[in-house]
Amino acid sequence: MTTVSFAKKDAPQWLLSFWREIDDKTFGDGFNCLTEGATCNLGVADWKGRDTIRENLRAFIDTGFTALHDVTEYWDGGSLKVFRGTVTMTPDDQTQPVVKPVMTHFFYMDEVEPTKVRHWYGSVGPIAF
């Protein structure tokens, strides 16, 4: 069994920059918080590699909406970072409703490069029942 202590902190700049890249649809340097070989399990996604994660998120966002991520709570456990928040999803088609699902994400940091994310587990939604 492993015990990890967490400290509630302000969201770090690397996390805010990562979400800003998605929100602004730029998909640039904010993704450098991920190791080159990072894995992402976001919902049913199983993406391997920083560039694959970037391109799959770009393709998802390009399906017709704009996202705005808001980090509500951030907990730092050293090699494990956890945060909770909401994402406002505004469809390009203005006849569709804006939705604001909750999200929870776990970032496991790399052992060799502890400032970079090795494995990202994320959950968003559901946006409807």
C-alpha positions as CSV (number, residue, x, y, z in Angstrom):
1,M,0.0,0.0,0.0
2,T,1.2,3.5,-0.8
3,T,0.2,6.6,1.1
4,V,0.3,10.0,-0.6
5,S,-0.2,13.3,1.2
6,F,-1.8,16.2,-0.8
7,A,-1.6,19.9,-0.3
8,K,-4.3,22.2,-1.8
9,K,-2.6,24.9,-3.8
10,D,-3.2,27.4,-6.5
11,A,-3.2,25.8,-10.0
12,P,0.4,25.9,-11.4
13,Q,1.3,27.8,-14.5
14,W,2.0,24.6,-16.5
15,L,-1.6,23.4,-16.0
16,L,-3.1,26.8,-16.8
17,S,-0.9,27.1,-19.9
18,F,-2.0,23.6,-21.0
19,W,-5.7,24.4,-20.8
20,R,-5.2,27.8,-22.4
21,E,-3.6,26.1,-25.5
22,I,-6.8,24.0,-25.8
23,D,-9.2,26.9,-25.1
24,D,-7.4,29.2,-27.6
25,K,-7.2,26.4,-30.1
26,T,-3.4,27.0,-30.5
27,F,-2.2,23.6,-29.3
28,G,1.4,24.8,-28.9
29,D,4.0,25.0,-26.1
30,G,1.5,24.4,-23.3
31,F,1.6,20.7,-24.3
32,N,5.3,20.6,-23.3
33,C,4.1,19.8,-19.8
34,L,3.7,16.3,-21.1
35,T,6.7,13.9,-21.7
36,E,7.3,13.0,-25.3
37,G,6.0,9.5,-24.6
38,A,3.1,10.5,-22.3
39,T,-0.1,8.5,-22.2
40,C,-3.6,10.0,-22.0
41,N,-6.7,8.2,-21.0
42,L,-9.5,10.8,-21.4
43,G,-12.9,9.1,-21.3
44,V,-12.6,6.2,-23.8
45,A,-9.4,7.6,-25.4
46,D,-6.1,5.8,-25.1
47,W,-3.6,8.1,-26.7
48,K,0.2,7.5,-26.6
49,G,2.7,10.3,-27.2
50,R,2.6,14.1,-26.7
51,D,2.0,14.8,-30.4
52,T,-0.7,12.2,-30.7
53,I,-2.5,13.6,-27.6
54,R,-2.2,17.1,-29.1
55,E,-3.6,16.1,-32.5
56,N,-6.4,14.1,-31.1
57,L,-7.5,16.9,-28.8
58,R,-7.3,19.3,-31.7
59,A,-9.5,17.0,-33.8
60,F,-12.0,16.7,-30.9
61,I,-12.2,20.5,-30.4
62,D,-12.6,21.0,-34.1
63,T,-15.9,19.1,-34.1
64,G,-17.8,22.3,-33.7
65,F,-17.4,23.9,-30.2
66,T,-15.2,26.2,-28.2
67,A,-14.0,25.1,-24.7
68,L,-13.2,27.2,-21.7
69,H,-11.6,25.3,-18.8
70,D,-11.9,26.5,-15.2
71,V,-9.8,24.9,-12.5
72,T,-11.8,24.9,-9.3
73,E,-9.6,22.9,-7.1
74,Y,-5.9,21.7,-7.4
75,W,-4.2,19.2,-5.1
76,D,-0.5,18.5,-5.2
77,G,0.7,15.1,-4.0
78,G,4.2,15.3,-5.4
79,S,4.3,12.7,-8.1
80,L,0.5,12.8,-8.4
81,K,-1.4,16.0,-9.2
82,V,-5.3,16.1,-9.0
83,F,-7.7,18.8,-10.0
84,R,-11.3,19.4,-10.4
85,G,-13.1,22.0,-12.4
86,T,-15.6,22.7,-15.2
87,V,-15.4,23.1,-18.9
88,T,-17.8,25.4,-20.6
89,M,-18.5,24.0,-24.1
90,T,-20.0,26.5,-26.5
91,P,-21.2,25.0,-29.8
92,D,-20.4,26.8,-33.0
93,D,-24.1,26.2,-33.9
94,Q,-25.8,28.8,-31.7
95,T,-29.1,26.9,-31.8
96,Q,-27.4,24.3,-29.6
97,P,-27.2,24.8,-25.8
98,V,-24.0,25.7,-24.0
99,V,-23.1,22.9,-21.6
100,K,-20.8,23.0,-18.5
101,P,-19.8,19.5,-17.4
102,V,-17.6,18.9,-14.4
103,M,-14.1,17.4,-14.9
104,T,-11.7,15.6,-12.7
105,H,-8.1,14.8,-13.8
106,F,-5.2,12.9,-12.4
107,F,-1.7,13.7,-13.6
108,Y,1.1,11.2,-12.8
109,M,4.4,12.9,-13.1
110,D,7.4,11.3,-14.7
111,E,10.1,9.7,-12.5
112,V,13.0,11.0,-14.7
113,E,11.5,14.4,-15.4
114,P,9.3,15.1,-12.4
115,T,8.1,18.5,-13.8
116,K,6.4,16.7,-16.7
117,V,3.3,14.5,-16.9
118,R,3.8,10.9,-17.8
119,H,0.2,9.7,-17.6
120,W,-3.0,11.7,-17.7
121,Y,-6.3,10.1,-16.6
122,G,-9.2,12.4,-17.2
123,S,-13.0,12.4,-16.8
124,V,-15.4,15.0,-18.2
125,G,-19.2,14.9,-18.0
126,P,-21.6,13.5,-18.7
127,I,-23.1,16.4,-20.5
128,A,-26.5,14.8,-20.6
129,F,-28.5,11.8,-19.4
